[in-house]
Amino acid sequence: MKVITLRNLSPELAAKLRQRSQQSGLSLAKTVVSLLEERLGIGSAKRQQDDDEVLDALAGSWSSDRADEFDQILAEQRAVDPGLWP
């Protein structure tokens, strides 16, 4: 693994990196690597992006008839039967 030293970080950037590190529970170094991977579309961030794209293919894949059928089934399930309530 290659080691890189970052110099001349602005106080604002350093504070944001520390904040992100604390929020994620990762070390500062792992946080910086994660952000770089995410921005460059590689590593674990790339795998997450690929997973998201797989799910995107499912969105909007129902036909109008299938969606209407699904809505009808939901409406039937949501109907309140007054005889079941005292």
C-alpha positions in Angstrom: 0.0 0.0 0.0 1.2 3.5 -0.9 1.5 6.1 1.9 0.7 9.7 1.2 1.2 12.7 3.4 -1.2 15.6 3.0 0.1 19.0 3.9 -1.4 22.5 4.0 -5.0 21.4 4.8 -7.1 24.4 5.6 -8.5 24.4 9.2 -12.0 24.1 7.7 -11.1 20.9 5.7 -9.3 19.4 8.7 -12.3 20.0 10.9 -14.7 18.5 8.3 -12.5 15.4 8.0 -12.3 15.0 11.8 -16.1 15.4 12.0 -16.7 12.9 9.2 -14.3 10.5 10.9 -16.1 10.7 14.2 -19.5 10.3 12.6 -18.5 7.2 10.7 -16.4 5.7 13.5 -13.5 5.3 11.2 -10.0 6.5 11.7 -9.0 9.8 10.0 -6.8 7.9 7.5 -9.6 5.5 6.6 -12.1 8.4 6.3 -9.8 10.2 3.8 -9.3 7.0 1.8 -13.0 6.3 1.8 -13.8 9.8 0.6 -11.2 9.6 -2.2 -12.5 6.2 -3.3 -16.0 7.5 -3.3 -15.1 10.6 -5.4 -13.0 8.6 -7.8 -15.6 5.7 -8.1 -13.2 2.9 -7.0 -12.9 0.5 -4.1 -15.7 -0.2 -1.6 -17.4 3.0 -2.7 -17.5 1.6 -6.3 -19.0 -1.6 -5.1 -21.7 0.3 -3.2 -22.4 2.4 -6.4 -22.7 -0.8 -8.4 -25.2 -2.3 -5.9 -27.3 0.9 -6.1 -27.3 0.7 -9.9 -28.5 -2.9 -9.8 -31.5 -1.8 -7.7 -32.1 1.2 -10.0 -33.0 -1.2 -12.8 -36.0 -2.4 -10.7 -37.5 1.0 -10.3 -40.4 1.7 -12.6 -40.2 -1.8 -14.1 -43.9 -2.6 -13.4 -46.5 -2.2 -16.1 -49.4 0.1 -15.5 -51.7 -2.9 -15.2 -49.5 -4.6 -12.6 -49.2 -1.4 -10.6 -53.0 -1.0 -10.6 -53.4 -4.6 -9.5 -51.0 -4.0 -6.7 -52.8 -0.8 -5.6 -56.1 -2.7 -5.5 -54.7 -5.4 -3.4 -53.3 -2.9 -0.9 -56.6 -1.0 -0.8 -58.3 -4.3 0.1 -55.8 -5.0 2.9 -56.2 -1.5 4.3 -59.9 -1.7 4.5 -61.2 -1.7 8.1 -63.9 -4.3 8.9 -66.2 -2.6 11.4 -67.3 -6.0 12.7 -63.8 -6.6 14.1 -63.9 -3.5 16.2 -66.1 -3.3 19.3 
